[in-house]
Amino acid sequence: MNNNNNLIDVSQLRVGLYVHLDLGWMDHPFTFSNFKVKDETQISTIQKIGLKKLRYDPKRSDCEPLPKADAPTEDASIANQDEVAPPAHIDPSPIAPIPKQVRLKQLHHALEESEKKFLVSCDVVRKATNNILMTPQASIQQAALTVDDMVETALMEGDVAIHALNGNRSSDAHYLHPMNVTVLSLMMAKSIEMSKEDARLLGMAAIFHDIGKIEISGKVLLKQAPLTKQEQLHFEQHSEIGARMAKEVGLPARVGKIILQHHVHADGSGYPKQIKPELTDPLANIIALVNWYDNLCNPNDHAVAKTPYEALALMYTHQRNKFDSNLLKHLIKSVGIYPPGSTVQLSTGVYAIVVSVNPNKPLRPYVMLHDPLADRLEPHIIDLREEPSISISQCLRPNQLPKDALDYLNPRKRISYFLDADIPHEE
């Protein structure tokens, strides 16, 4: 969903337009592939890249593009081809390539900025879910603004990627299950080319899918050992409680329906038992899938947590009947063969952790290297799409890493996902 209807000629560029450069990150000199044009120098630089057309986002732009110049007739263009000079503001000299180390620093900066956005979004989601009963209108409005922003990023950007947070500010304490379910759901929405309206409903249902747990015993919610039959029946009530709460606080009726059905599985397992799988809302099927995946990766008991790679392998190999097979394939496409948060060993023998992945290049994610010579606060991150001689040789559990690599890479016990189009990468 690249929004190709908003294509313009480079001659229509002006300050204030929010543009998308559909190029590989190393093929242009800007920090990000998407940005608002701030001066004539940037326009000159874009024109020298060689693009004939580019996309722009009307909603993020401060103005309309310049009128399209009339194309010269063939005879006129042939007659004048030796006389046409470039516009005065364009420097005809070629663009000097930016050194690779500078580009990697820019990538590191982009990941840090994304982490800041993640923490802000986490704070909003936490407050919205915690305060939904006390201040329902304000909570719903806060959540809706966050969802709208995430939907714009997920659906309207051509090169959005999902990544795991392993930086300086985030920690296991910042993990939010509703946030992960929302991010993963919206990446699925992009993958299946969902409408904006449905994506917004999906995002709101994902944020509030577990609000019914407010009335479930904390002893049951936090228990690490398997639940007794009575405890399980008590726990399962949260879907129906959540649907009732959704109606009481004024969430859309379809959001309440999705909350009710988010534990119904395609094979008839799950709950509430009286709901037939074939009658479930398609959006509920998405949340059921990503909710299961996140619970495998981030259970109460860290000792039984699956790595993202293991979770997907288990779901695809042994639990496939639980889910819509087409949706399961889209989940694997969205999070990649080596999902963000996976610890790996590269073909060079170096250990690394996957920090971001583009669904279009599932075998070539961004990885943070175990590099004892690099400052842990400024780790060495590489884009495997730009390193054709390096590949991932195997995916490992964190406890399989040597102690020095484990201490350096510091994989989180809980994996937090975020999506942001400002991480530079190619489509």
Secondary structure as UniProt FT lines:
FT   HELIX           4..6
FT   STRAND          7..9
FT   HELIX           10..12
FT   TURN            15..16
FT   STRAND          18..20
FT   HELIX           25..27
FT   STRAND          34..36
FT   HELIX           40..49
FT   STRAND          53..56
FT   HELIX           58..60
FT   HELIX           74..79
FT   TURN            80..83
FT   TURN            88..89
FT   HELIX           100..130
FT   TURN            132..134
FT   HELIX           136..151
FT   HELIX           152..156
FT   TURN            158..159
FT   STRAND          161..164
FT   HELIX           172..174
FT   HELIX           177..191
FT   TURN            192..193
FT   HELIX           196..207
FT   TURN            208..210
FT   HELIX           211..215
FT   HELIX           218..222
FT   HELIX           229..236
FT   HELIX           238..249
FT   HELIX           253..261
FT   TURN            262..263
FT   TURN            266..267
FT   TURN            273..274
FT   HELIX           277..279
FT   HELIX           282..297
FT   HELIX           302..304
FT   HELIX           308..317
FT   HELIX           320..322
FT   HELIX           325..335
FT   TURN            340..341
FT   STRAND          343..346
FT   TURN            347..348
FT   STRAND          351..357
FT   TURN            359..360
FT   TURN            362..363
FT   STRAND          366..369
FT   TURN            372..373
FT   TURN            376..377
FT   STRAND          381..383
FT   HELIX           384..386
FT   TURN            388..389
FT   STRAND          392..396
FT   HELIX           398..400
FT   HELIX           403..409
FT   STRAND          417..420
FT   TURN            421..422
//
